[in-house]
């Protein structure tokens, strides 16, 4: 994996050239498509040469930059792990000790990385091979030690850089322990009639549940916006009893991998046309809030379910559907609250 990171940093981040100084962060952002707030940069003089350390915070926006599909798949499991890429380059061959890095917040020094903190890294000490244009690269899991909702700093031999994220995650979660995939379209004709929801627009979640034949606790509805631009969202919790629902065998077969994995079907409908984007969902349980920044948290059931957070829109009479995967974020055996912006519904544990 480290070789892939090396190629990523040489070709994609800096184009194989050295960039020094905090004023060069804008240059890195322009070359890579990375947002400026994701980047930190430290340069120090060591053994008569300049050592450059570039830090790239890993979140959904990182995956949307100009990185290769291979690297995007490698990084997907770490999007919600409060992780950061550490890229070290120099003008001559030199060794670098990652143990000298110091991570902190406010005025407090919190930790220096140990071997267990690296999801991917070369053997210590790291060797930078300038002549071969090979930097040293690692992927560090900061975990709960750093709160990304407020600025944090990184120091090396007296020099500091500060990372202040524009849209930080609220809670650190462990990297997903099941194979993640780029959002996919499940090849299924998921129309309203097939879900027994032909007359569902405007009725309650309890009535929809009765039509489908599942516990009413598994279905919730949201009505968002004024009458002239109203969005209805139907939410179906894919608990185990969904296997016995009044749905076609073809749909149930294709949904099987999501059942009993804290997943929610989302049907978004508008008779008038309305703004909609699944990126506006977030979930809360036990006082802990989780934003959904990982693209692996969504699967499309209809084309175009994933729409931009600020400009996404459903046209009049259009229906889009997808799945939100809350696995490891919540315990579905306990109550949890799902939000769309500030509108919320509560899911209670279903009857056995």
LINRACOR-V233737 format. One line per field, one symbol per residue. ss: DSSP state (2 for helix, 1 for strand, 0 for the rest). phi: phi as a letter, one per 30 degrees, with the letter a starting at -180 (. if undefined). A space follows every 50 residues. Layout:
ss=???
phi=???
This chain:
ss=02222222222220000000022222222222000222111111110011 11111110022220000022222222000000111111110001110222 01111001111000222111000001111000010111111022200000 01111100111110000000000000000000001000000000000000 00002222222200022211111100222011111110022222000022 22222222000011111110000110022211111001111000222111 00000000000011000011111110100100000111110011111000 00
phi=.ddddededdccdbiicdbbjddddddedddciddeddcbbbbbdbhibc cccccbdcbeddddddcdeddedddedcdcchcbdcbbbadbdacbcddd dbcabhccdcacdceddcdaadddddcccdddhcdcbbcccdiddccddb ebbbbbhicbbccbddbddcbdbdeecbdcbdebcddbdccdddchcecd djcdddddedddibeeddbbbbbbjdedacccbcbbdddeddecddbded ddddcedcdibhcbdcccbbdcjadaaddddabbahiccbdccddddbbd cbeiedbedcbdacdeidbbbabccceidbcddbdbcccchcdbbccced dd
